[in-house]
Amino acid sequence: MADSDNSGETREPKDTRFKPGVSGNPAGKPKGARTKLGEAFIEALHESFQKRGAAAIEKVIDDKPEQYLKVIASLLPKDVNLNITDDTSEMSDDELADRIQRLTAAVAPFLDRRVGGTAEATGEAPATRVH
């Protein structure tokens, strides 16, 4: 396809595309430019955590324990291999009841904080003690 100018001559259009291996910015991006922002962010995050991290974690545990558990779960590997070393089949009934009671007591504070209060506030039956 040819262009015409005022003189009536016909000329070929210029190829304005970059040639292979040549970019529009021959100097390229400055070395490390991409990582500087990330490094600055990580540094600021580290400083913030050093100052307020522990207090922030405690506040989340108290106010939103489910969010705290989500963070922990997101940090764990997808496949967790749990090896239970003690066999509950060899436990006596009293030992098993004691284990259930201790586990219930350990998780009760998290269950009671779910929806603004105790299990009764959520409409659920309260946990029963095993004797």
N, C-alpha and C positions, 0 to 999 in steps of 0.2 A: 504494500500500500504506500503510495507516495503522497507527500505534502506539496502544496503549491505555495510559493511566496509571491510577492508583488511583481517580480521580474518575469513571471511566467515559467520559471524553471521548475523542474521536478526534482526533489531530493528524497532520499530514503530517510525514514525516521530513525532517531538515535535509540540504541538499546540502553534503557536506563536501569535495567536490572543488574544486581550485583553478580559479578563473575564468581564461579565456584572457588571457595576458599578465601573470598574477600568479603569483609563485612562493611556495614555503613559506618562503623566506628573502628578504624584501623588500630587505634591505640587500645581498644578493648576497655572493659570495666577495670577500675582500679583494683589492685590486688587486695583481697580480703574485704572488699566493700560489702559483699553479701553477708558475711559473718559478723561484721561489726555491730549491726543492730541486734542480732541474736545474742552476742556476747554481752552487750550493754544491758539487755533485758534480763539475762540470767544473773548478772552481777547485781542489778537493782533488786531482783527477786531474792537473791541470797542475803543482801543487806536487810531487806524488809523482814525476812524470816528470822534472821539473827536478833532483830529488835522485838518482834511481836509474834513470831511463829508459835511458840509454846502457848501463849495466851489465846491466840486465835484457835488453836486446836482444842483447848479446853472449852472455849465458848461454843464451838461447833458440837463437841461432845455433849455439853449441857443442853443446848438449844435445839440441835438437829442431829441426834445420834444416827439416824438413818443415812444422812449425808456423809457422816464420818465413816460409817461402814462401807458406803459405796466407794469412797476414796481408797480405803484399805483393799477392798475387793478389786479395784482397778489396778492396783499395784502388784497384786499377786499374779503368778503365772496362771495361764488358762487351765493347765493340767496340774493338779496338786495331788501328789501321791501320799496318802496318809497311811502310816503303818501303826496300827494299834498294837502295843506290845503286851498289854495285859488282857487276858481272855475273860470276858464277863461270864462265859459259861461255867467257869470254875468258881465264881463268886457265890457266896451264900445269899439267901434271900435278904437277910439283914444288910449285908454289904451292898447289894444291888439297890435296895431301897435307900440306903444312905447316899450312894452315888447319885441317884435320881434327885434326891432332896437337895444335895449340894449344887447340882447343875441347874435346878429350878431356881434356887436362890441367886445363883450367879447371873442368870439372864433376866430375872424379874425386874431389876431397875430399868433395863432397856425396854421391856414390854410395857411397863407402867407409863413411860414417857411418850408413847406412840402418838396418841391423839389427845393431847392436853390433859392427861391425868392417868387415872388408874384403869385397870381392866374393867371395873364396873362402869366407868364413864364411856367405854367403847361398846357397852352392851354385851360383853363377853362374860362368861362365868369366871369367877376368880379361880386361880390355880389351887388344887387341893394338895394337901401334904400326904406323902406316902409314909406309912408307919411300918 
